[in-house]
C-alpha cells in the first residue's frame, strides 16, 4: 500500500505530552513552548541521520531575510544589554556557556546533573553539539541538548516518532525556563516572531538539506 508524505509543521503540545519520552523525567519544572513535526521521515534505524542533519544547520544563515535580521538583532541586543548571544562567537564558545549560570530555581548548572544513570554517557558523534546547544543525552529514538543565556535555560528535544507501517518522523520540542521577569518578557516578545518566522524558515532549511543529502 502506497503512503503519501507525512505532514510537517507545528502540532499541539499534547503530541509531545502524551508520549512517554525520557525528557519528561529531566525537565518536569520546564515549560513546553512548542512542538514541531519535522519534514524528515525514514525507517526505525534512521534517527542518527536526523541528528546529523540538525547538527549541520545554521539558523542564522537561513535563506529567510527576516530570520537573518531577527538573529542579528538578538545578538545586537545581547551585546548591548549583556543577555548573551544566539549565534556562535568566533571562538565557538557560547556566551555564557552552559555550566556558568544555574538553571532558574535550582543550584544545578546543567541538565546533565539530573540524568538517571542509564542516560549518562550516551552521547555519540551525532550529539547536536555544533551550535550553541550543548548535548545532554541520546537514545535510539530521542536526544536532548540545552542552551543557557541570561534570559532563559532552554532545551531542544528531538524525537523519532513511530507513525506506523514502519515509518518514522522527526519531531522537535522546545522547553524553556525563563530567568525572572526579563526572561519571561523576552519569551513573550519573541513568541510571534519565533512561531511565524523563525521556525517556518527552519522547516524550509531542514527540507532543503534533506533533499540535498
Buried (B, 14 or more C-beta within 10 A) or exposed (E): EEEEEBEBEBBEBEBBEEBEBBBBEBBEEBBBBBBBBBBBBBEEEEBBBBBBBBBEBEBBEBEBEEBBEBBEEBBEBBEEEEBBBBBBEEEEEBBBBBBBBBBBEEEEBBBBEBBEEEBEEBBEEBBBEBBBBBBBBBBEBBBBBBBBBBBBBBBBBBBBBEEEEEBBBBBBBBBBBBBEEBBBEBBEEBEEBBBEBBBBBBBBBBBBBBEEE
